[in-house]
Amino acid sequence: MKHIGAVQVVVTADEFDREPTLAELDAIELESPVILAEVDLLDAQIKTLDRPENDIDTRRIRRARKRVLTARRDLANRTADASAPGGAA
């Protein structure tokens, strides 16, 4: 009986067998406020799944959506400022 097995080097690609680079970690850190705000929004939406929405739930979701939009705006402004050539005169 022949042993059928894959060669380890072929199966495991080097590209996926590494730690994140510093640039990738910086990008994650830059986007973390947006990620956290989206998690809060999802939590608020999940809380309303098994019961009818009331005024408190509606306000909670509205505030969470506002935090997501604010975090996205801040991220867009930071990335736009960082990529703008030159500087203020």
C-alpha positions in Angstrom: 0.0 0.0 0.0 1.4 3.4 -1.0 1.3 6.3 1.4 -0.6 9.2 -0.1 0.3 12.4 1.4 0.9 16.0 0.3 4.3 17.6 0.5 4.2 20.0 3.4 5.9 22.9 1.5 3.3 22.7 -1.3 0.3 22.6 1.0 1.4 25.4 3.4 2.0 28.6 1.5 4.7 30.9 2.9 2.4 33.9 2.4 -0.1 32.7 5.0 2.4 31.4 7.4 3.6 34.7 8.8 2.8 37.3 11.5 1.2 40.6 10.5 3.6 43.3 9.5 4.0 46.6 11.3 2.1 48.4 8.6 -0.8 45.9 8.9 -0.9 46.3 12.7 -0.9 50.1 12.3 -3.8 49.9 9.9 -5.8 47.7 12.3 -5.1 50.1 15.1 -6.2 53.0 13.0 -9.4 51.3 12.1 -10.1 49.9 15.6 -12.5 52.8 16.7 -14.7 52.0 13.6 -14.6 48.3 14.4 -15.6 48.8 18.0 -18.4 51.2 17.1 -19.7 48.6 14.6 -19.6 45.9 17.3 -21.6 48.2 19.6 -24.2 48.8 16.8 -24.4 45.0 16.2 -24.9 44.4 20.0 -27.7 47.0 20.1 -29.4 45.4 17.1 -29.0 41.9 18.5 -30.7 43.0 21.8 -33.9 43.8 19.8 -34.2 40.5 17.9 -36.2 38.6 20.5 -38.6 41.4 21.5 -40.4 44.3 20.0 -38.5 47.5 19.8 -39.2 50.1 22.4 -38.1 53.7 22.8 -35.0 52.8 24.7 -33.9 50.3 22.1 -34.6 52.8 19.3 -32.4 55.4 21.0 -29.7 52.9 21.7 -29.5 51.9 18.0 -29.7 55.5 16.9 -26.8 56.4 19.2 -24.8 53.4 18.0 -25.3 54.3 14.4 -24.2 57.9 15.2 -21.0 56.5 16.8 -20.3 54.4 13.7 -20.7 57.4 11.4 -18.6 59.6 13.6 -15.8 56.9 13.7 -15.9 56.5 10.0 -15.8 60.3 9.4 -12.8 60.6 11.8 -11.0 57.7 10.0 -11.7 59.2 6.6 -10.4 62.6 7.8 -7.3 61.0 9.3 -6.5 59.0 6.2 -7.1 62.1 4.0 -4.8 64.2 6.1 -2.1 61.6 6.0 -2.3 61.1 2.2 -2.4 64.8 1.3 0.8 65.9 -0.4 2.6 68.9 1.0 1.4 70.7 4.0 -0.3 73.9 5.1 1.5 77.0 4.1 
